[in-house]
């Protein structure tokens, strides 16, 4: 009788050990998956941060382009008033000059206008 009880207890003990080991193995597998997911999350957060930085740089460059466009739109040639009865020729000489403040560049134009009047 004691042998049968011992055998039943031994079978229960072996079954418990097998069940515990399989649960332990599953938990370790889940921990490895969680660790892998955490690495993927950190990689994606870094990529997201890089994309935000690039977006900020692009926005600032776009703003600088808009500023340069508005500066170019503001520079208009000066008009020269001539009397309606005179005949004249106007010659204009203009050259572009690159102006840099160390980071941004701008184009300015220098030139002169020459009027030749014929009476």
HELIX and SHEET records of a PDB file:
HELIX    1   1 UNK A    2  UNK A   74  1                                  73    
SHEET    1   A 2 UNK A  87  UNK A 100  0                                        
SHEET    2   A 2 UNK A 105  UNK A 118 -1                                        
END                                                                             
